[in-house]
Amino acid sequence: MVATESVTIKVPVGMSKYLATMDPEAELTRNALLLYPYILNQTITHGRAAEILGIRKSELIDLYDKLGYSYFDMILDDLDEELDTFRTLKKEGNKI
């Protein structure tokens, strides 16, 4: 169990009723979403966010994946380019 504390945040009036009572899974999802902008702007890593939430990094990545947030920020073309570079370097005998 991760240690918790209460904080006060300002939210739109219509939003407060959705935050009043939450089951543990909903709380985890909410807290993960609160941390996501800090992962996105590279203030913290996925590993650090998972540590804060008291879960494994792979669990956090799965949670974000289910919500539509990809762990990888490369598009397929970028990945193909990276693989081509890797293959070229490997052919040239570079140690990778």
C-alpha positions as CSV (number, residue, x, y, z in Angstrom):
1,M,0.0,0.0,0.0
2,V,1.4,3.4,-1.0
3,A,1.2,6.2,1.5
4,T,-1.4,8.8,0.6
5,E,-2.2,12.3,1.6
6,S,-5.1,14.6,0.8
7,V,-4.7,17.7,-1.3
8,T,-7.2,20.4,-2.4
9,I,-7.5,21.1,-6.1
10,K,-9.8,23.5,-8.0
11,V,-12.0,21.8,-10.5
12,P,-15.1,23.0,-12.4
13,V,-18.3,22.7,-10.3
14,G,-19.8,20.0,-12.5
15,M,-16.7,17.8,-12.1
16,S,-16.7,17.5,-8.3
17,K,-19.5,15.0,-8.2
18,Y,-17.4,12.5,-10.2
19,L,-14.5,12.8,-7.8
20,A,-16.5,12.3,-4.6
21,T,-16.4,8.5,-4.2
22,M,-14.1,6.3,-6.2
23,D,-13.2,2.7,-6.1
24,P,-9.4,1.9,-5.9
25,E,-9.1,1.2,-9.6
26,A,-10.8,4.5,-10.6
27,E,-8.5,6.3,-8.1
28,L,-5.4,4.7,-9.6
29,T,-6.6,5.7,-13.1
30,R,-7.3,9.3,-12.0
31,N,-3.9,9.6,-10.3
32,A,-2.1,8.1,-13.3
33,L,-3.8,10.7,-15.5
34,L,-2.8,13.5,-13.1
35,L,0.8,12.4,-13.5
36,Y,0.7,11.9,-17.3
37,P,1.4,15.6,-18.3
38,Y,4.6,15.4,-16.2
39,I,5.7,12.2,-18.1
40,L,4.8,13.9,-21.4
41,N,7.0,17.0,-20.6
42,Q,9.7,14.7,-19.2
43,T,9.6,16.1,-15.7
44,I,9.3,12.5,-14.5
45,T,9.7,9.1,-16.1
46,H,7.2,6.3,-16.4
47,G,9.2,4.4,-13.8
48,R,9.1,7.3,-11.3
49,A,5.3,7.8,-11.9
50,A,4.8,4.1,-11.3
51,E,6.9,4.3,-8.1
52,I,4.7,7.2,-6.9
53,L,1.6,5.2,-7.6
54,G,2.9,2.1,-6.0
55,I,2.7,-0.1,-9.1
56,R,5.2,-1.6,-11.5
57,K,6.2,0.4,-14.6
58,S,4.7,-2.3,-16.9
59,E,1.3,-2.0,-15.1
60,L,1.4,1.8,-15.6
61,I,2.3,1.4,-19.3
62,D,-0.6,-1.1,-19.7
63,L,-3.0,1.3,-17.9
64,Y,-2.0,4.2,-20.2
65,D,-2.2,1.8,-23.2
66,K,-5.8,0.9,-22.3
67,L,-6.6,4.6,-22.2
68,G,-5.1,5.2,-25.6
69,Y,-1.8,6.7,-24.5
70,S,1.1,4.9,-26.2
71,Y,4.4,4.3,-24.5
72,F,6.2,4.7,-27.7
73,D,6.0,8.2,-29.3
74,M,7.4,7.0,-32.7
75,I,5.2,6.7,-35.7
76,L,5.8,3.6,-37.9
77,D,7.9,5.6,-40.4
78,D,10.3,6.7,-37.7
79,L,10.6,3.2,-36.4
80,D,11.4,1.9,-39.9
81,E,14.0,4.6,-40.3
82,E,15.6,3.6,-36.9
83,L,15.6,-0.1,-38.0
84,D,17.3,0.8,-41.3
85,T,20.0,2.7,-39.5
86,F,20.5,-0.2,-37.1
87,R,20.8,-2.7,-40.0
88,T,23.2,-0.4,-41.9
89,L,25.5,-0.1,-38.8
90,K,25.3,-3.8,-38.2
91,K,26.3,-4.5,-41.8
92,E,29.3,-2.2,-41.5
93,G,30.6,-4.2,-38.6
94,N,29.9,-1.6,-35.9
95,K,29.4,-3.0,-32.4
96,I,25.9,-2.3,-31.3
